[in-house]
Amino acid sequence: MSELPPKVDEARDARNSARNRLLGRFSSLKGDYAEKGVGERVGEQITGKVKGVAHGLGEVASESKGVIAGAGALLGLWLARRPILSLGGRWWSKLKARMDKEF
């Protein structure tokens, strides 16, 4: 059998080196997955995302307090719209009755 050219030996060494690095990384990941269950990893991921969103909301709230206060006031008015309209209707009917008596 003839001797292989030096490039083949170099290529084989590079391949073996890459394969060993990949297998090492795979073993490391396998160990990580064995330590934590799927539910725990998903829980950590969701918790991280929720914390990020909460942090972002905190920044937005601190930058635009007036907008948030205005939105809160409008929400309060909308929730109390029926009592407010009822009170306004009673006031209007009393005012109308008083104006009819005077004129």
Secondary structure in CASP SS format (residue, H / E / C, confidence):
PFRMAT SS
TARGET T0000
AUTHOR 0000-0000-0000
METHOD secondary structure of the structure
MODEL  1
M C 1.00
S C 1.00
E C 1.00
L C 1.00
P C 1.00
P H 1.00
K H 1.00
V H 1.00
D H 1.00
E H 1.00
A H 1.00
R H 1.00
D H 1.00
A H 1.00
R H 1.00
N H 1.00
S H 1.00
A H 1.00
R H 1.00
N H 1.00
R H 1.00
L H 1.00
L H 1.00
G H 1.00
R H 1.00
F H 1.00
S H 1.00
S H 1.00
L H 1.00
K H 1.00
G H 1.00
D H 1.00
Y H 1.00
A H 1.00
E H 1.00
K C 1.00
G C 1.00
V H 1.00
G H 1.00
E H 1.00
R H 1.00
V H 1.00
G H 1.00
E H 1.00
Q H 1.00
I H 1.00
T H 1.00
G H 1.00
K H 1.00
V H 1.00
K H 1.00
G H 1.00
V H 1.00
A H 1.00
H H 1.00
G H 1.00
L H 1.00
G H 1.00
E H 1.00
V H 1.00
A H 1.00
S H 1.00
E H 1.00
S C 1.00
K H 1.00
G H 1.00
V H 1.00
I H 1.00
A H 1.00
G H 1.00
A H 1.00
G H 1.00
A H 1.00
L H 1.00
L H 1.00
G H 1.00
L H 1.00
W H 1.00
L H 1.00
A C 1.00
R H 1.00
R H 1.00
P H 1.00
I H 1.00
L H 1.00
S H 1.00
L H 1.00
G H 1.00
G H 1.00
R H 1.00
W H 1.00
W H 1.00
S H 1.00
K H 1.00
L H 1.00
K H 1.00
A H 1.00
R H 1.00
M H 1.00
D H 1.00
K H 1.00
E H 1.00
F C 1.00
END
